[in-house]
């Protein structure tokens, strides 16, 4: 999933001819603290509430003032993980998306990002969850996939949670079947440590949300 697939049309950018007062009005309307500003389709930057309050005259057009724009953006073909990292590191909830000519294509909001990331990790697809504990040097995805596929199942999605100050990691697998006992037995035969399993009636979605939060923390969200 890439940035241009995450765009929302719910937030319109400001024009450079708009005023600081206009910026505050639209930020309040959209419930955001930064808003993109464009001129002739080209991205000038993000302006925030604090930036507006520091203007000499918020009723003058932005083009007639020295605005300290924030130059935060991603390109249209960057991966969703790069979007997450950028929004996290800059502590913003609105992220502009540009093409290679620096033309403004739209923006991504934190809410839209969360919704799409839930799709990305297959939260709504039926299936069970298996959590393995591994030494990082022992992680061989092809072997794990082969074991699971030998039981007529497939891996829908997976992600890794490294353990801090340790060589161990957790591997969370979303499996395409609800009946996972044969898979568990097969993994045990290969000496995999199964830390936890979840099905729909065992709080699976609650655990997915917890694991999602862990991943966001790992990416410094």
C-alpha positions in Angstrom: 0.0 0.0 0.0 1.5 3.4 -1.1 0.8 7.0 -0.2 -1.4 7.9 -3.2 -3.8 5.1 -2.2 -4.2 6.7 1.2 -5.3 10.2 0.1 -8.5 11.8 1.5 -10.6 14.5 -0.2 -12.0 15.6 3.2 -9.4 18.3 3.7 -8.9 21.1 1.1 -5.6 22.9 1.1 -5.3 26.7 1.6 -4.2 29.0 -1.2 -1.3 31.4 -0.7 -3.9 34.2 -1.1 -5.7 33.0 2.0 -5.1 34.7 5.4 -3.9 33.4 8.7 -7.4 33.8 10.0 -8.6 31.6 7.1 -6.1 29.0 8.2 -7.3 29.0 11.8 -10.9 28.7 10.6 -10.2 25.7 8.5 -8.0 24.0 11.1 -10.9 24.3 13.5 -13.4 23.1 10.9 -11.3 20.0 10.1 -10.1 19.5 13.7 -6.4 19.5 12.8 -3.4 21.6 14.0 -1.6 21.9 10.6 -3.0 22.5 7.1 -1.3 22.4 3.7 -0.8 25.6 1.6 -0.5 25.6 -2.2 0.2 28.1 -4.9 -0.8 27.3 -8.5 -0.9 23.6 -7.5 2.6 23.6 -6.0 3.1 22.7 -2.4 4.4 25.6 -0.2 4.4 23.8 3.1 2.3 23.2 6.2 1.2 26.0 8.5 0.3 25.3 12.1 -1.8 27.1 14.7 1.4 28.5 16.5 2.7 29.7 13.1 -0.5 31.8 12.6 -0.4 33.3 16.1 3.2 34.4 15.4 2.3 36.2 12.2 2.5 40.0 12.2 -1.0 40.3 10.9 -3.2 37.2 10.6 -5.6 39.1 8.4 -3.1 39.6 5.7 -2.8 37.0 2.9 -0.1 34.4 3.5 1.8 35.3 0.3 2.4 38.8 1.7 4.0 37.5 4.9 7.1 35.6 6.0 5.4 32.3 6.9 7.6 29.7 8.6 6.2 26.8 6.6 6.9 23.2 7.6 8.3 21.3 4.6 6.9 17.9 5.6 5.6 15.6 2.9 5.9 12.2 1.2 6.0 11.2 -2.4 3.1 9.5 -4.0 4.9 6.1 -4.4 6.3 5.9 -0.8 5.1 2.9 1.2 2.6 3.1 4.1 5.5 2.4 6.6 7.3 5.5 5.4 4.1 7.5 5.9 3.8 6.2 9.4 7.4 7.0 10.2 7.1 10.6 8.8 3.9 11.3 10.7 5.4 9.9 13.8 8.8 11.7 13.7 7.2 15.1 12.8 4.3 14.6 15.3 1.7 15.6 12.7 -1.8 14.3 12.0 -1.9 15.6 8.4 0.7 14.7 5.8 0.8 16.1 2.3 1.5 13.9 -0.7 3.4 15.3 -3.7 4.4 13.9 -7.1 7.9 14.1 -8.5 7.3 17.7 -9.8 6.4 18.9 -6.2 2.8 19.2 -7.2 0.3 18.8 -4.4 -1.9 15.7 -4.9 -3.7 15.6 -1.5 -3.1 14.7 2.0 -3.2 11.7 4.4 -4.8 12.1 7.9 -4.1 10.0 11.0 -7.6 8.6 11.0 -7.4 7.5 7.3 -4.0 6.0 7.9 -5.3 3.9 10.8 -8.3 2.7 8.8 -6.1 1.6 5.9 -3.5 0.0 8.1 -6.2 -2.1 9.7 -7.0 -3.3 6.1 -3.3 -3.8 5.5 -2.9 -6.3 8.4 -6.1 -8.1 7.5 -7.9 -7.4 10.8 -11.4 -8.1 9.2 -10.4 -11.3 7.4 -11.6 -14.4 9.2 -8.8 -16.6 10.6 -6.8 -17.4 13.7 -3.7 -15.8 15.2 -0.5 -17.7 16.2 2.3 -15.9 18.0 5.7 -17.5 17.9 8.7 -16.7 20.0 12.0 -16.9 18.0 15.6 -16.1 18.2 16.2 -13.5 15.4 18.9 -15.6 13.8 16.5 -18.6 13.6 13.8 -16.7 11.7 13.3 -18.5 8.3 10.0 -17.4 6.8 10.0 -19.9 4.0 10.1 -22.8 6.5 7.3 -21.4 8.6 5.2 -20.8 5.5 5.9 -24.4 4.3 4.7 -25.9 7.6 1.5 -23.9 7.6 0.8 -24.6 3.9 1.3 -28.3 4.6 -1.8 -28.1 6.7 -3.9 -26.6 3.9 -3.7 -23.1 5.3 -2.1 -19.8 4.3 -0.5 -16.8 6.0 -2.7 -13.8 5.5 -0.4 -11.4 7.1 2.5 -11.3 9.6 4.5 -8.8 11.5 7.5 -8.9 13.8 7.9 -7.3 17.3 11.5 -7.3 18.4 12.1 -7.6 22.1 14.2 -4.7 23.5 17.7 -5.5 24.6 17.3 -9.1 23.4 18.0 -11.3 20.5 14.5 -12.7 20.6 11.4 -11.6 18.7 7.7 -12.3 18.4 6.3 -13.3 15.1 2.5 -12.7 14.9 0.8 -14.7 12.1 -2.7 -14.3 10.8 -3.8 -17.7 9.4 -6.6 -18.4 6.9 -8.2 -21.1 9.0 -9.9 -21.1 12.4 -9.1 -24.7 13.2 -5.3 -24.4 14.0 -4.6 -27.5 16.1 -3.0 -29.4 13.3 -0.8 -26.3 12.5 0.2 -26.1 16.2 1.2 -29.7 16.2 3.2 -29.3 13.1 5.0 -26.3 14.5 5.7 -28.2 17.7 7.4 -31.0 15.7 9.8 -28.4 14.4 10.5 -27.1 17.9 8.8 -23.7 17.4 7.8 -22.0 20.7 4.1 -21.0 20.5 3.7 -18.1 22.8 -0.1 -17.6 22.3 -3.0 -18.5 19.9 -6.3 -16.7 19.4 -9.5 -17.4 17.6 -12.5 -15.2 17.2 -14.1 -16.3 20.5 -10.8 -15.8 22.4 -10.4 -12.0 22.1 -8.6 -12.2 18.8 -9.5 -8.7 17.7 -8.5 -7.2 21.1 -5.1 -8.8 20.7 -4.8 -7.5 17.2 -5.4 -4.0 18.5 -2.7 -4.6 21.2 -0.3 -5.8 18.6 -1.1 -2.9 16.3 -0.3 -0.5 19.2 3.0 -2.4 19.8 3.9 -1.9 16.2 3.1 1.8 16.3 5.2 2.2 19.4 8.1 0.3 17.7 7.8 2.8 14.8 7.8 5.7 17.4 4.2 6.6 16.8 
